[in-house]
Amino acid sequence: MPSDGFNPALLPAGLADLLPPDAAREAALVEAMLAVFGSHGYERVKPPLIEFEEGLLAGSGAAVAEQTFRLMDPVSQRMMGLRADMTPQVARLAATRLRGVERPLRLSYSGQVLRVRGTQIAPERQLPQAGIELIGADSPVADAEVAIVGVEALARVGVEGVALDITLPAMSPALLDAAGLAGEERAALARALDRKDEAAVRALAERAGPPAVFLPGLLAAAGPADAALRALDAVALPPAARAIADNAAAVIAAIRAVMPALRITLDPVEFRGLRYHTGVAYTVYGPGRTGELARGGRYMSGEEPATGLTVYPDAVLRAAPRLAEPARVLVPVGADPAAAAALRARGFVTVAALGAGDSAASQRCTHVLRDGEAVADPASSGAAAPFQTGADGAPSFTGAGSALSGKD
Amino acid sequence: MPSDGFNPALLPAGLADLLPPDAAREAALVEAMLAVFGSHGYERVKPPLIEFEEGLLAGSGAAVAEQTFRLMDPVSQRMMGLRADMTPQVARLAATRLRGVERPLRLSYSGQVLRVRGTQIAPERQLPQAGIELIGADSPVADAEVAIVGVEALARVGVEGVALDITLPAMSPALLDAAGLAGEERAALARALDRKDEAAVRALAERAGPPAVFLPGLLAAAGPADAALRALDAVALPPAARAIADNAAAVIAAIRAVMPALRITLDPVEFRGLRYHTGVAYTVYGPGRTGELARGGRYMSGEEPATGLTVYPDAVLRAAPRLAEPARVLVPVGADPAAAAALRARGFVTVAALGAGDSAASQRCTHVLRDGEAVADPASSGAAAPFQTGADGAPSFTGAGSALSGKD
């Protein structure tokens, strides 16, 4: 450790190392999901980590402006930003270099994003993202496609039984508009909706009169999509709100046509979430307590209608089942390299002993190459011993199985 | 375009978008190479893009200190760096959280690195890296293993016929030391070696006396490894230089034992390259004019002997053969989703028509889903039409085939 007392194991808050086997698992999950995106015609783009801030913070990028690290470009003497979201970059590409490609345009991406500060709930300041954008189409089937492809990608990596939670961020504003609500009265009702304070919503809405009076009922209708859609049907919505409701019904019908068993919930008057959404917005929740796995919805990509979904691979990593690691086979000094290659071709991991000191146990191998075959190592009794990784300033942990393992 | 005249298509110098199909190709290449690394027991780690600068610039990181972007951490009020190389991060991990894992430790990684400035030859300021580090072993077979695994990874992605160029960065200093050369005399000889100016090396070395007199001959011996090794054998090297030569011979013999056909060159007195190398250093050149694909060698990982190789996926992308893209099949409105899913399972890309306006031609599809089968679209005559992508401030280009295509 240097004499200034710098602890080399210490990383800035919210930044972490991903260790074996999680780093390999995350990469495999991302590529498997991108393969699903590709199979539906979403073509991969890779924008740079850094851009001029004007480009990065345009459009939907404004939502993450405060979370964007800034850097001075010594070449141009202009400010650059370290991306906090990839969607604005895809919008930039669609509007510039891919402007001449016929619409709808389907693009996919994966990469790291960085944030200036974490939150208490989400302390991470570097996050992986993987996603799709469908640009130049504004029909309900476009919204449905993006949700369907996202759910299929999660299923491909073993995350089954997800729930799709749909919100209509424009619905409450449409009802408040139609009720002619403004100023403090409108703000109070919006706050009550935000808190899901049904009693307050009821009191404020009754005072405001129609069509705000529908708000408490619609707040209570949040839940399984069919019941929520019936609640929307049952009231005399003003035209703008009716169009939003009809669109939601069409999106949900288009999803059900392909995925009849998918659990869909609808919260008609919820309006949290990314403020740039212009139509349906959705969140994909994993089974059990695995939380938000993806988020998306309709927005404007520059001047074009678009719909997209961002998957959070770090959350998917927590939700996805662990696959069995391949067996590790120690290759003794002097063994035939072709025999080791043959084992690798069969899916084994081979670890070459570099000297007499390298044993199956020291190299966490369950097998040893002997006479061209992977023979279970008697010392390991078929399973590698768990071991501890040392850590300075970080808790020690015990990993089991054949790979290094750890949690940040 | 905003009124301040900012051109949204303009990226900072040395930063670029990777478009279809190159972004997908690069990702596939990286994952295929990481799979080869994994099959040899190299376990993947994923350090963060940003760390405290003390950690990032320690050890071999000092070599890229000037090229490292600095950022103030608003949380700790300390300076962080945006990594310009991943090797120092792997060394940090090995020395801290993985300190307790038995050696040798095999780690692999892939990710993006950033540089403050590009050079004329290498203008890129964001580069992908993929690599392996073998930590805690100092034998020639360790050096050989890293080179072999790297060459195998390149072969896996279709890059055959590479050449491995070995240098011995410590050889010239050892000869200059043994000749007792210092000051301006030493500097002049070092410069002449650096320029490969044989006449100047000869003149300066003769004046310096033994064993510097071997330098011109060894400079001329650069080339196929066997001849260069014979040239080293033919002269009475001082002990330190002899040890370096014997080690090189052992590394080359260990590589040949596994890859007898690999083209290996040896430049005994070349000492360019990464200054932190302590033993053999190597560069892997692609066939033809494809240039440097990987670079590595022996170094100190903190207090531990280590050897590693960094592959440059952007260079590999240029050197690797293009694989055929899967056929794109238009799925007409109202077609059976199960039929489209069956085509995807067979390797087709399906593109859903979202309305009557979406045709095979507009969606660059060569086939249309009809009666459950992918039928060649008569309009496309079996091949999608090339198209042009529009670009603001960037040259237009013509792509051919079924995917978006472009060059930065």
Chai-1 contact restraints between the chains, C-beta under 6 A:
chainA,res_idxA,chainB,res_idxB,connection_type,confidence,min_distance_angstrom,max_distance_angstrom,comment,restraint_id
A,F6,B,E54,contact,1.0,0.0,6.0,A-B,restraint_1
A,P8,B,G55,contact,1.0,0.0,6.0,A-B,restraint_2
A,P8,B,R92,contact,1.0,0.0,6.0,A-B,restraint_3
A,P8,B,T96,contact,1.0,0.0,6.0,A-B,restraint_4
A,A9,B,T96,contact,1.0,0.0,6.0,A-B,restraint_5
A,P12,B,D73,contact,1.0,0.0,6.0,A-B,restraint_6
A,P12,B,M80,contact,1.0,0.0,6.0,A-B,restraint_7
A,A13,B,V75,contact,1.0,0.0,6.0,A-B,restraint_8
A,L15,B,P48,contact,1.0,0.0,6.0,A-B,restraint_9
A,L15,B,I50,contact,1.0,0.0,6.0,A-B,restraint_10
A,D17,B,P47,contact,1.0,0.0,6.0,A-B,restraint_11
A,D17,B,L93,contact,1.0,0.0,6.0,A-B,restraint_12
A,L18,B,K46,contact,1.0,0.0,6.0,A-B,restraint_13
A,L19,B,V45,contact,1.0,0.0,6.0,A-B,restraint_14
A,P20,B,E43,contact,1.0,0.0,6.0,A-B,restraint_15
A,A23,B,R44,contact,1.0,0.0,6.0,A-B,restraint_16
A,A23,B,V45,contact,1.0,0.0,6.0,A-B,restraint_17
A,A23,B,K46,contact,1.0,0.0,6.0,A-B,restraint_18
A,A24,B,R44,contact,1.0,0.0,6.0,A-B,restraint_19
A,E31,B,E31,contact,1.0,0.0,6.0,A-B,restraint_20
A,S39,B,R344,contact,1.0,0.0,6.0,A-B,restraint_21
A,S39,B,V349,contact,1.0,0.0,6.0,A-B,restraint_22
A,G41,B,V349,contact,1.0,0.0,6.0,A-B,restraint_23
A,G41,B,V351,contact,1.0,0.0,6.0,A-B,restraint_24
A,E43,B,P20,contact,1.0,0.0,6.0,A-B,restraint_25
A,E43,B,A403,contact,1.0,0.0,6.0,A-B,restraint_26
A,E43,B,L404,contact,1.0,0.0,6.0,A-B,restraint_27
A,R44,B,A23,contact,1.0,0.0,6.0,A-B,restraint_28
A,R44,B,A24,contact,1.0,0.0,6.0,A-B,restraint_29
A,V45,B,L19,contact,1.0,0.0,6.0,A-B,restraint_30
A,V45,B,A23,contact,1.0,0.0,6.0,A-B,restraint_31
A,K46,B,L18,contact,1.0,0.0,6.0,A-B,restraint_32
A,K46,B,A23,contact,1.0,0.0,6.0,A-B,restraint_33
A,P47,B,D17,contact,1.0,0.0,6.0,A-B,restraint_34
A,P48,B,L15,contact,1.0,0.0,6.0,A-B,restraint_35
A,P48,B,Q126,contact,1.0,0.0,6.0,A-B,restraint_36
A,L49,B,Q112,contact,1.0,0.0,6.0,A-B,restraint_37
A,L49,B,Q126,contact,1.0,0.0,6.0,A-B,restraint_38
A,I50,B,L15,contact,1.0,0.0,6.0,A-B,restraint_39
A,E54,B,F6,contact,1.0,0.0,6.0,A-B,restraint_40
A,G55,B,P8,contact,1.0,0.0,6.0,A-B,restraint_41
A,F69,B,L71,contact,1.0,0.0,6.0,A-B,restraint_42
A,L71,B,F69,contact,1.0,0.0,6.0,A-B,restraint_43
A,D73,B,P12,contact,1.0,0.0,6.0,A-B,restraint_44
A,P74,B,V116,contact,1.0,0.0,6.0,A-B,restraint_45
A,V75,B,A13,contact,1.0,0.0,6.0,A-B,restraint_46
A,M80,B,P12,contact,1.0,0.0,6.0,A-B,restraint_47
A,R92,B,P8,contact,1.0,0.0,6.0,A-B,restraint_48
A,L93,B,D17,contact,1.0,0.0,6.0,A-B,restraint_49
A,T96,B,P8,contact,1.0,0.0,6.0,A-B,restraint_50
A,T96,B,A9,contact,1.0,0.0,6.0,A-B,restraint_51
A,T96,B,D392,contact,1.0,0.0,6.0,A-B,restraint_52
A,R97,B,T389,contact,1.0,0.0,6.0,A-B,restraint_53
A,R97,B,A391,contact,1.0,0.0,6.0,A-B,restraint_54
A,L98,B,T389,contact,1.0,0.0,6.0,A-B,restraint_55
A,R99,B,G390,contact,1.0,0.0,6.0,A-B,restraint_56
A,G100,B,Q388,contact,1.0,0.0,6.0,A-B,restraint_57
A,G100,B,T389,contact,1.0,0.0,6.0,A-B,restraint_58
A,G100,B,G390,contact,1.0,0.0,6.0,A-B,restraint_59
A,V101,B,T389,contact,1.0,0.0,6.0,A-B,restraint_60
A,E102,B,S362,contact,1.0,0.0,6.0,A-B,restraint_61
A,Q112,B,L49,contact,1.0,0.0,6.0,A-B,restraint_62
A,V116,B,P74,contact,1.0,0.0,6.0,A-B,restraint_63
A,Q126,B,P48,contact,1.0,0.0,6.0,A-B,restraint_64
A,Q126,B,L49,contact,1.0,0.0,6.0,A-B,restraint_65
A,A137,B,L354,contact,1.0,0.0,6.0,A-B,restraint_66
A,S139,B,L354,contact,1.0,0.0,6.0,A-B,restraint_67
A,V141,B,L354,contact,1.0,0.0,6.0,A-B,restraint_68
A,A142,B,L354,contact,1.0,0.0,6.0,A-B,restraint_69
A,E145,B,A352,contact,1.0,0.0,6.0,A-B,restraint_70
A,V258,B,P337,contact,1.0,0.0,6.0,A-B,restraint_71
A,P337,B,V258,contact,1.0,0.0,6.0,A-B,restraint_72
A,R344,B,S39,contact,1.0,0.0,6.0,A-B,restraint_73
A,V349,B,S39,contact,1.0,0.0,6.0,A-B,restraint_74
A,V349,B,G41,contact,1.0,0.0,6.0,A-B,restraint_75
A,V351,B,G41,contact,1.0,0.0,6.0,A-B,restraint_76
A,A352,B,E145,contact,1.0,0.0,6.0,A-B,restraint_77
A,L354,B,P104,contact,1.0,0.0,6.0,A-B,restraint_78
A,L354,B,A137,contact,1.0,0.0,6.0,A-B,restraint_79
A,L354,B,S139,contact,1.0,0.0,6.0,A-B,restraint_80
A,L354,B,V141,contact,1.0,0.0,6.0,A-B,restraint_81
A,L354,B,A142,contact,1.0,0.0,6.0,A-B,restraint_82
A,S362,B,E102,contact,1.0,0.0,6.0,A-B,restraint_83
A,Q388,B,G100,contact,1.0,0.0,6.0,A-B,restraint_84
A,T389,B,R97,contact,1.0,0.0,6.0,A-B,restraint_85
A,T389,B,L98,contact,1.0,0.0,6.0,A-B,restraint_86
A,T389,B,G100,contact,1.0,0.0,6.0,A-B,restraint_87
A,T389,B,V101,contact,1.0,0.0,6.0,A-B,restraint_88
A,G390,B,R99,contact,1.0,0.0,6.0,A-B,restraint_89
A,G390,B,G100,contact,1.0,0.0,6.0,A-B,restraint_90
A,A391,B,R97,contact,1.0,0.0,6.0,A-B,restraint_91
A,D392,B,T96,contact,1.0,0.0,6.0,A-B,restraint_92
A,A403,B,E43,contact,1.0,0.0,6.0,A-B,restraint_93
A,L404,B,E43,contact,1.0,0.0,6.0,A-B,restraint_94
